[in-house]
């Protein structure tokens, strides 16, 4: 599966990760898993 994150979404993700002090990859993985499980 290929997931594409566009620039505005990535910028928001980076801001959130900086605020919570978590790696972008970990937060993105959690969000993707949550999105997939919603469908």
N, C-alpha and C positions, 0 to 999 in steps of 0.2 A: 504494500500500500504506500502511496506517495502522498504526503501532506505538504501543501504549499501555504506558507504564511506570508501575506503581503506586508509591505513596509509599515503602514499605519498600525496594523495589529502587532507587528514585531516591536514597534516603538512603545506601545502600551504595555506589552509583555515585559520589555526591558525595564520600564519604570516600576512596574509592580515587583519585579524580582529585586530591583535595587532597594525598594522600600522594605521588602520582607527578608532580604539578605539570603535568597535561595537561588540556586543555579537556574538559568533559563531552561535548560533541557529538562530538568525535573518538573518544573511548573508546566511546561508545554506538554510533557508526557501525561501528566495528571489530567490536564484539560482535554487532550485528545481522547484519552480513555473514557472520561466522563461523557464526552460528546458521542462517542461510538456506542456506549451503553444506553444512551437516551433513545436511540433509534430502534 
